[in-house]
C-alpha cells in the first residue's frame, strides 16, 4: 500500500511477471521501455494475481460503460428522459429501455423520480446513455424506478466499499431492522426502511462512514449503540 | 494597384473612341461607363470589370466537402465545413453541416450507432444533399468514397483505415470503429 501522485512511474515487481493487469488509475505508455504510470492520486493496491489499481477518493462521477447508477429524472423529452446522474452532462434514458416496454405500454416516470439504471454508452464526445435492463438477459434485474425511500449522497469510494459484500456496515444494520438499499456507482445511495427513525439511522451511519475523520471502528460502535 | 477600379469609378477609356458596350461588372450612367465592382477592367468592344481574387467557394447541392466533426448526438453528427470541392474556405467563412444518422451509410440505416461511425475531431469527406435549414447544410456519407478520412486514436496517433468500419492505431494496435472513406487508388 503506497500513496502515489499522477505522473509517478511504478516499477514492476522483480522478477517481472508474465502479465500485468492494470486497473483504474494506471496506464501503460507506448514509449520505449513501456513504463507504467499513475494518472490519479491515491493509494496503490495490488493482489498476488498481479492485479494493480489506484483507489482515489472523489465525489465527481465520470460515466463509464456498464456501471449501475442512481439517476434523478430532470425532464422529459420526446420518447426519452433526461436524467441527472451527477456527471458533467445529463444522461439520456430512452422511454422504451425498460423490461417489456412497447410503444403502447411504457412506464410513466415524472420529473424528480429516481431510477436505478445501467450506463450503456459513455464516451467523451457524446452525452451518456442509460438503460433499465440487464444487457444480456434484457430483464429488469433490479433496474427501474425506485419508489418512495430516501437518497443520500456520498463519495465514490464509500459507494465502492458499500458494494463489497464483505463490508461490515450493511449486514450489521440489517441485524437491527429490515431495510432496502440500492447503491449507485455515482456516489448516491437509495434507502427505504419501515420507519423514519430507521431511515435517518442508516443515512447517519453512511454519513459517518463517508466522513474521513471517523474510523471504521467508531462507525461499528455507533451502529451497535443504535436504539431503533 | 493603380489599375484597380472602385465601384462607381468611370472606366479609363481612350478619349476619342466609340463607347464600348457595358459588360459584366459595369453600368452606364448618362454618357459614361462606370465600374460596379472592385476590380480590374478589360476594355475591347465590350467593357467588363473582374474582381482580382476568385470568389470564395460556397457549398452547392452535390458538392464534395471536407469537414471536422464538432458535435455528436444519437441522431446526427455536426461538422464545421473546411474545404468545398477542393478549395479551402477562408478562415472567416463558417459553414456548418449535419450528417443525420440515416445518411451515414446506405445499408442498415436504422441501426446506426453514431459513436461507432464518427468521433469528435475526425475529418470527414461528405456530399451535400441539400442546402438544409437556416443553421446547416445536410450532408451524406452513404457512399464508399465518403466517410472518415483522418482520425486520431485514444493514444494520440493518426489511425490507418483497415476496412470500411474500422481504423487501427499504429502505436497500440487497437482497432477503433469508424465509417471510413475508401482511400484513392485502392
Interface residues (C-beta under 8 A of the other chain):
Chain A: X30 X92 X121 X123 X124 X125 X126 X127 X129
Chain B: X69 X72 X73 X74 X113 X114 X115 X119 X120 X155 X171 X172
